[in-house]
């Protein structure tokens, strides 16, 4: 008797499972930016994102000489210290953060020569970064405008 009741129940539940439509998951703006720019170890969804192309952030950042100055106060735990020679060094939660431009490590002094208008996205990854060279505090990943992004401005 139990087998007779169990079979229709399994049959009905399997039909109901196959008849449901699969709704595609809509991606958030951060997930779209992550898919478009980030690769490898940088493709983690964790982090703070700044879309410099679409949020008109470049307009407000244009007044700053260095993108690190613009980031200070916008990211919790980020502090920018200026050394004696005038270069700015980022620290996230009191640990030095690495600077990566298009996923290549750079010295923080290089940001003085990088125009803010050439930046498409900034991603801040807090905490130790496995692929980070000299970055126990986290990573500031800066992605520049690509050729296909030029028409979007």
ZIBEL-V100133 format. One line per field, one symbol per residue. phi: phi as a letter, one per 20 degrees, with the letter a starting at -180 (. if undefined). psi: psi as a letter, one per 30 degrees, with the letter a starting at -180 (. if undefined). A space follows every 10 residues. Layout:
# ZIBEL-V100133
phi = ???
psi = ???
This chain:
# ZIBEL-V100133
phi = .fffffffff ffffffffef feeffeefff ffffffdecl feefffqddc efedelffff fffefcffff ffndcfnecd ddefeneece cdlmcfdedc dlmcfcfgff ffdefffeee bccddengdf eeelbfepcd eddefegfeg fef
psi = eeeeeeeeee eeeeeeeffk kjkkkkklee eeeeeeeklb ffgkfklkkj jfefggfeef fffkfkfeee fkffkkfkkk kklegfkkkk kjhgkkklkk jhgkklkfff ffgjkffgke kkkjjllkke gkjhiffakj kkklkleffe ff.
